[in-house]
Amino acid sequence: MNMFPISLQLFRHGDRAPTGTYPNDIYNDEAKYWPRGYGQLSNIGEEQHFKQGSFFRKRYNHILPETYNVNDLYVRSSSVDRTLASARAHLAGLYPPTEQNLAQPNIKFQVIPIHTTALLNDKLFFPTIYCEKYTTLLAYLEESDEYQCVMNTTSTIQNEVTELAGYSSFSSGIYDILFIEQLYNLSIPEWTNSYYPQPLRNLYLLETFISAAGTEDLQRLSTGPLLKEIIANTQAKVNGTLSPDRALYIYSAHDSNVVDLLQGLDVFNGILVPYASAVLIELRNKSDEYFITVSYKNSTETDPHLLQLPGCDALCPLDSFVELTKPIIPDDLTTECAEEVVAGQEYHFEIPAAGNIAPRLL
């Protein structure tokens, strides 16, 4: 079986500074603790993506020449600094310099374009920003019995954390701040011991990620546009109409995008996405048959884990993959976002994966 006539990979940016602080945070001196600035990629993050790029150089060496060419590769990033920087570090590992491919002796890397668009206009990575239908559907989900069960169960915890952190209202995002501070060997306050890492981790997972694509209707508007592009490029490759006839598409984005895609494919494991993790959608062919494999590389130190979509083999025929994902592919995002949601329709939210989020919050 021939491997990877085309590969499409979506990855999360690497290690970064927190995107901000909480009101009572003792590490609120940005210049002292986060000299690159809030939300910026760190040295560790650069190294993570360089390692990932080096790994994929070996994996795709048979389809990707050592010297960059526009006909081989396309890179798309969100317009956020850390994803753009991650893409650049990734490409440095994917396209190491050689004597043959360095056009200028003083430039010690291959210069490779990274495409992006303004966040508010980004229909690939942030398609729901101006999507009224999505906002309405998400509100229905948050009113569901399943979601409210979790919120009611943890209301005391939320109130306590709100007061101790100095918030005016609860924000599960404090988990991310505490996680990064601890990762950088900063001693977090003693009061957090009752709430961190659990149950804050699962509240953060639920509020920030799980709910965003927690139903098929939400997935159609959130991850559907990206998956639609991935499938279109794959089908064009098979049909001989892909122009340029590229071998690799790289999408540099965020943990929310990775979770959305994994949920849309019904293979999310309910675990927060580590830095520099990548989802690989790879086309393989045998004779005249084409197959899709989906893999998850959630560490710079391990090989990708092969995933199996419900309703298909791990080696999933392309036609079956297209049929399985059809319910979450929008015909036209703008039109669907303008559609009115049917009043009174019930929406149920499945707490995900090995899924015991609610019990683990107790």
Residue pairs with C-beta under 8 A, 6 or more apart in sequence:
1 284
1 285
1 286
1 291
2 284
2 285
2 286
3 62
3 282
3 284
4 59
4 60
4 62
4 63
4 247
4 282
4 283
4 284
5 63
5 237
5 238
5 247
5 283
5 284
5 285
6 233
6 234
6 237
6 242
6 246
6 247
6 248
6 249
6 282
6 283
7 60
7 63
7 247
7 248
7 249
7 280
7 281
7 282
7 283
8 230
8 233
8 234
8 248
8 249
8 251
8 280
8 281
8 282
9 56
9 248
9 249
9 250
9 251
9 278
9 279
9 280
9 281
10 226
10 251
10 253
10 257
10 258
10 261
10 278
10 279
10 281
11 49
11 52
11 86
11 90
11 250
11 251
11 252
11 253
11 258
11 276
11 277
11 278
11 279
12 253
12 254
12 255
12 257
12 258
12 273
12 274
12 275
12 276
12 277
12 278
13 41
13 45
13 49
13 80
13 82
13 83
13 85
13 86
13 252
13 253
13 254
13 275
13 276
14 41
14 42
14 44
14 45
14 46
14 47
14 48
14 49
14 82
14 86
14 89
14 275
14 276
15 41
15 42
15 44
15 45
15 48
15 183
15 275
15 276
16 39
16 40
16 41
16 42
16 45
16 82
16 180
16 275
17 34
17 36
17 37
17 38
17 39
17 40
17 42
17 180
18 34
18 38
18 39
18 176
18 177
18 180
18 181
19 38
19 39
19 176
20 38
20 39
20 177
21 27
21 28
21 177
22 165
22 166
22 167
22 171
22 174
22 177
23 165
23 166
23 167
24 164
24 165
24 166
24 189
25 165
25 177
26 189
27 33
27 181
27 186
30 37
30 38
33 184
33 186
34 40
36 42
39 80
39 81
39 82
40 81
40 82
40 85
41 81
41 82
41 85
41 86
41 89
45 82
45 85
45 86
45 89
45 275
45 276
46 85
46 86
46 89
47 89
48 89
48 275
48 276
48 300
49 86
49 87
49 89
49 90
49 93
49 276
50 89
50 90
50 92
50 93
51 93
51 276
51 300
52 90
52 93
52 276
52 278
52 297
52 300
53 89
53 90
53 91
53 92
53 93
53 94
53 95
54 93
54 94
54 96
55 93
55 297
55 300
56 93
56 94
57 64
57 93
57 94
57 95
57 96
60 247
60 248
63 247
63 248
64 72
64 73
64 94
64 247
64 248
65 72
66 95
66 96
66 98
66 100
66 101
67 95
67 98
67 100
67 101
67 110
68 95
68 101
68 110
68 112
70 113
70 244
71 244
71 245
71 246
72 246
72 247
72 248
73 112
73 246
73 247
73 248
73 249
73 250
74 115
74 246
74 248
74 249
74 250
75 87
75 91
75 112
75 113
75 114
75 115
75 249
75 250
75 252
76 114
76 115
76 116
76 124
76 249
76 250
76 251
76 252
77 83
77 84
77 86
77 87
77 114
77 115
77 116
77 251
77 252
77 253
78 84
78 116
78 119
78 122
78 125
78 126
78 252
78 253
78 254
78 257
79 116
79 117
79 118
79 119
79 122
80 119
80 254
83 252
83 253
83 254
84 114
84 116
84 252
86 252
86 276
87 114
87 250
87 252
88 114
90 250
90 252
91 110
91 112
91 114
91 250
92 109
95 101
95 109
95 110
95 112
97 108
97 109
97 110
101 110
102 108
102 110
114 252
116 122
117 124
119 126
119 129
120 126
120 129
120 130
122 129
123 225
123 333
124 225
124 226
124 229
124 251
125 226
125 251
125 253
125 254
125 257
127 221
127 222
127 224
127 225
127 226
127 333
128 134
128 135
128 221
128 222
128 337
130 337
131 221
131 333
131 337
132 337
132 338
133 221
133 336
133 337
133 338
133 339
133 340
133 341
134 218
134 221
134 222
134 337
136 341
137 215
137 217
137 218
137 221
137 341
137 347
138 211
138 212
138 218
140 341
140 345
140 347
141 147
141 211
141 214
141 215
141 218
141 347
141 349
142 148
142 211
144 347
144 348
144 349
145 348
146 348
146 349
146 350
146 351
146 358
147 206
147 211
147 349
149 358
150 203
150 206
150 351
150 357
150 358
150 361
151 158
153 358
153 361
153 362
154 199
154 203
154 361
157 195
157 199
157 203
157 361
158 170
158 203
159 170
160 194
160 195
161 167
161 170
161 174
161 195
161 200
162 168
162 169
162 170
162 171
164 189
164 191
164 192
165 171
165 174
167 174
172 200
172 203
172 204
172 206
172 207
172 208
173 204
173 208
174 200
175 196
175 197
175 200
175 201
175 203
175 204
176 204
178 188
178 192
178 196
178 197
178 200
179 197
181 188
182 188
188 196
198 360
198 361
199 360
199 361
199 362
201 272
202 357
202 360
202 361
203 361
204 272
205 270
205 272
205 357
206 351
206 357
208 256
209 255
209 256
209 259
209 272
210 259
210 263
210 270
210 351
210 352
210 357
211 349
212 218
212 222
212 256
212 259
212 260
213 219
213 222
213 223
213 259
213 260
213 263
213 264
214 263
214 349
214 350
214 352
215 347
215 348
215 349
216 327
216 328
217 347
219 260
219 263
219 264
219 328
220 327
220 328
220 329
220 330
220 336
221 330
221 333
221 336
221 337
222 260
222 264
223 257
223 260
223 261
223 263
223 264
223 328
224 264
224 328
224 329
224 330
224 333
225 330
225 333
226 251
226 257
226 260
226 261
227 261
227 264
227 265
227 325
227 328
227 329
228 329
228 330
230 249
230 281
231 321
231 322
231 325
231 329
233 242
233 246
233 249
234 281
234 283
234 292
234 318
235 318
235 322
236 242
236 243
237 245
237 283
238 283
238 290
238 318
251 257
255 272
255 273
255 277
258 273
258 277
258 279
259 268
259 273
261 279
262 268
262 269
262 279
262 296
263 352
264 325
264 328
265 294
265 307
265 309
265 325
266 309
266 310
267 294
267 296
267 307
267 308
267 309
267 310
268 352
268 353
269 353
269 354
270 352
270 353
270 354
270 355
270 357
271 353
273 298
274 298
274 299
276 300
277 296
277 297
277 298
277 299
278 296
278 297
278 304
279 294
279 295
279 296
279 297
280 293
280 294
280 295
280 296
280 297
280 304
281 292
281 293
281 294
282 292
282 293
282 294
282 295
283 290
283 291
283 292
283 318
284 290
284 291
284 292
284 293
284 315
285 291
289 317
290 317
290 318
291 315
291 316
291 317
291 318
292 316
292 317
292 318
292 321
293 306
293 314
293 315
293 316
294 306
294 307
294 309
294 316
295 304
295 305
295 306
295 307
296 304
296 305
296 307
297 303
297 304
297 305
298 305
306 314
307 314
308 314
309 316
309 321
309 324
311 320
311 324
312 320
312 321
312 324
316 324
330 336
351 357
351 358
